[in-house]
């Protein structure tokens, strides 16, 4: 939804009847015709030509601001409305300058500044329904903008936290890998020592087994000899 433009007050005419004023009035009139036909670049040219004739020309600055605003040249338009407001004598003209300044700020996305401009316009013309409408619209847009900024900040913080978690996990994996690399040689040394002990124990066991076998064999031999010594004599052969 866009801010309202007060077309009845958007363009101003030069009413003086001097020869120089006639030329300026013709340029302003041509600029207004181009403006109404949406030929804003041509209107800008005519208003600038009028201002070359009279730098203090209030309608020139006011209408030039409108033409610039319609072309999206918001900062240039703001400057022209500020000049028009500063040079305006009538309260209504100042209110219209502030109102159009608010429109330019709104379209530039500067919602807080636009709201301030509409408030200033309403101070001079409290009954301006268009200014009231645009003020409420600027405040609504400002709230939406703030909510969007808060969401963006939240999303950025979440991304930052996720990246920190990812970095921490990567660091933990790296630490685990380094720990395993340091542990592997120690495990290998322990395995080798254990294997050597197992081999040494196996040889000792084998020697003990051989010793037992040798002792058993001696016992067996002794027992055989003892049996032979006590065996009864057999009869003689004929």
Long-range contacts (C-beta under 8 A, 24 or more apart in sequence): 1-137, 2-107, 3-102, 3-103, 3-106, 3-107, 3-114, 3-133, 3-134, 3-137, 3-138, 4-130, 4-133, 4-134, 5-100, 5-103, 6-96, 6-99, 6-130, 9-92, 9-96, 9-99, 10-35, 10-63, 10-66, 10-100, 11-35, 11-36, 11-59, 11-62, 11-63, 11-66, 12-58, 12-59, 12-62, 12-63, 13-59, 14-50, 14-57, 14-59, 20-53, 20-54, 23-53, 24-50, 24-53, 24-54, 24-57, 24-60, 27-53, 28-57, 28-59, 28-60, 28-63, 31-63, 31-67, 32-63, 35-63, 35-66, 35-67, 35-70, 38-70, 40-67, 40-70, 40-71, 41-67, 41-71, 43-67, 44-68, 44-71, 56-87, 58-84, 58-87, 58-88, 58-93, 61-87, 62-93, 62-96, 62-97, 62-100, 65-97, 65-100, 65-101, 65-104, 66-100, 69-100, 69-103, 69-104, 69-107, 72-107, 74-104, 74-105, 74-107, 74-108, 75-108, 77-104, 78-104, 78-105, 91-124, 91-125, 92-124, 92-125, 94-124, 95-121, 95-124, 95-125, 95-128, 95-131, 96-121, 98-124, 99-128, 99-130, 99-131, 99-134, 102-131, 102-134, 102-135, 102-138, 103-134, 106-134, 106-137, 106-138, 106-141, 109-145, 111-138, 111-139, 111-141, 111-142, 111-145, 112-138, 112-142, 114-138, 115-139, 115-142
